[in-house]
Every structure is written in structure tokens, then in C-alpha cells.
Amino acid sequence: MSHKFKLGQRVRRAQIGYAASKADVSDVFEIVRLVPEDQTGEPFYRIKSGSSERAVREGEITEV
């Protein structure tokens, strides 16, 4: 499976269950690195907003 999103693209975190905070879901992030797929075959990304950077699976983010 190849990456759906590209470097520099702006994305939001998808709301997954009730545990996601409103601030986290509403923030816009920029994709800063494409990470290889894990053993399930799902691509990963490094995303950044301000000084906060994190790793997410493709299914956890949506296009802005």
C-alpha cells in the first residue's frame, strides 16, 4: 500500500472515539515525514503543528 498523503500536505487528526480532545482534532498538522508501512501494511506519517510532532497511521488523519 502506498502513502495517500504527501510531504507538506495539511491534515487534521480524525476523531477516533471519545478520547480525542477537541483541540487535538481541530488542529491542522503538516506532514513532515513519510514512514514505511508497519506489519499490517498501513502507512505511517510524522505530522507537526507548532512545536508538537507525532507519529500517526494513515487511518488517523483526514485531508483539510
C-alpha positions in Angstrom: 0.0 0.0 0.0 1.4 3.4 -0.9 1.0 6.6 1.0 -2.2 8.6 0.3 -0.9 11.9 1.6 2.3 13.8 0.5 5.0 15.7 2.3 3.9 19.2 3.2 0.2 18.4 2.9 -2.0 19.8 5.6 -4.2 17.3 7.5 -6.4 17.0 10.6 -6.5 14.2 13.1 -9.6 12.1 12.6 -11.8 11.9 15.7 -11.3 8.4 17.0 -13.7 7.6 19.8 -14.5 9.9 22.6 -10.9 10.0 24.0 -9.7 12.5 21.3 -9.6 16.0 22.7 -11.4 18.8 20.8 -8.2 20.8 20.5 -6.3 17.8 19.0 -9.0 17.1 16.4 -9.3 20.8 15.4 -5.6 21.4 15.0 -4.2 21.5 11.5 -1.0 19.5 11.1 1.6 19.4 8.3 3.1 16.1 7.1 6.8 16.3 7.7 7.9 12.6 7.0 6.5 9.5 5.3 7.2 6.5 7.4 7.3 2.9 6.0 4.3 0.7 6.5 4.0 -1.5 9.6 3.3 -5.2 9.6 -0.4 -4.6 9.0 0.5 -2.8 5.8 -0.8 0.6 6.9 1.4 3.6 6.1 2.6 5.9 8.9 3.3 9.6 8.9 5.1 12.2 11.1 2.9 15.2 11.5 3.7 18.6 13.1 1.7 21.5 14.4 3.7 24.3 16.1 6.3 22.6 18.2 4.3 19.4 18.6 5.3 16.4 16.4 3.8 12.9 16.5 3.5 9.7 14.5 0.1 8.7 13.2 -1.3 5.9 11.0 -3.0 6.9 7.7 -6.4 6.0 9.1 -6.0 8.5 11.9 -5.8 11.6 9.6 -8.0 13.3 7.1 -7.4 15.9 4.4 -8.1 19.5 5.3 
